[in-house]
């Protein structure tokens, strides 16, 4: 995987061609440039703690644990390659079974969590406790065959007389989760008490920025400019958006669906004024993953097994988005898609900044 820094060729905000070198601002719209597209900060992001771990390319949120400060050196499940198990000085990372919601995360009873008790609190409040069992494990054949079994507890409040089936919290707010118990177990399931417990860092699953997470717009350009804009792209045809420029749920996760069309003759000004025809787009996708749509379910099963081997017990869409991002793909081309989409080829773009509208 190539992690070298490359200066952007096009403005992530308006799509304009950037000058060579390492520009700091777009000369067309004045947008400040960085190594990647501008990610929309989540609400209440003050105090949000993130780290980079070796099992994903994006920063991940630290949401609790026995460590005082977040550690980018925390070892995720499946990535410990030493013969002996982690010591008390080691930091291991475990993933809480959370589902991404707008601006935060949620945990639901029956989806990795179970409710254990409820207690009365002052002011006609009830406190509900939910627990989840997580297992940290080393790489195959490593760590002395030991696994660390961790119980995570989370607390949610409700008014008296109301029930809670789970909990939710916003990014940047104090996490309701903590480590309630941890113990080593051998391969036969027996508890190992003589080995010390390492520091434990509770992580939220990797959250990959897609269409609605990124401040980008689809710029309108001339035909000649669109031809120059797609230089270096694998997708060089004329496309229409299925469902408009709003985020869709696709087999490849969240994205924009495009189908290739045959460009009609140029219309005169009177036709453009009174005849409504679908807009045409060009797409710049330089490293797409190509798959037969009929075989995609088999590929998704492989992706979920790979995610599980790294302790990522996440829903299907999140696993697919994590895998595509981990291996550096910037789009997906599905072939054999006529039965579902009425077109042989369907393209999934991950950002609005990958498209321009041809006027």
Number of C-alpha atoms within 10 A of each C-alpha: 6 6 7 5 8 10 15 19 16 17 24 26 22 21 24 21 17 18 13 9 10 14 15 13 15 20 14 12 12 12 15 14 19 15 10 12 17 17 13 12 13 15 13 13 14 11 10 14 17 17 15 16 18 13 19 17 17 18 15 19 20 23 23 23 22 15 14 9 11 20 18 16 14 19 24 24 23 18 19 20 14 13 13 13 23 22 13 12 10 14 23 26 23 29 24 26 23 22 18 17 12 11 15 19 18 15 23 18 15 11 13 17 23 18 19 10 11 16 10 14 13 7 8 10 15 19 18 21 21 24 22 22 16 19 17 23 25 26 17 13 11 17 17 15 17 24 21 25 18 20 17 24 21 20 19 18 19 15 14 13 8 9 13 18 14 21 20 18 16 17 23 18 15 12 16 15 20 19 18 14 11 17 18 22 18 13 10 8 10 10 15 14 10 7 14 14 19 20 18 24 25 23 22 22 25 23 17 21 19 18 20 17 17 19 17 21 18 18 18 17 18 11 14 9 14 21 14 10 23 20 12 12 16 13 20 17 18 18 25 18 18 14 11 13 17 13 20 17 11 13 17 24 20 23 25 26 24 24 20 20 13 10 10 6 6 8 10 8 9 8 11 12 9 8 9 8 8 9 13 18 25 25 26 23 24 16 16 21 18 14 14 14 21 14 12 15 12 10 15 18 14 13 19 20 15 14 21 15 17 19 23 24 20 22 14 17 17 22 27 24 22 26 21 19 17 16 14 16 17 18 25 22 22 22 17 17 16 12 10 10 12 11 15 15 17 22 26 26 26 26 26 26 24 25 26 25 19 19 13
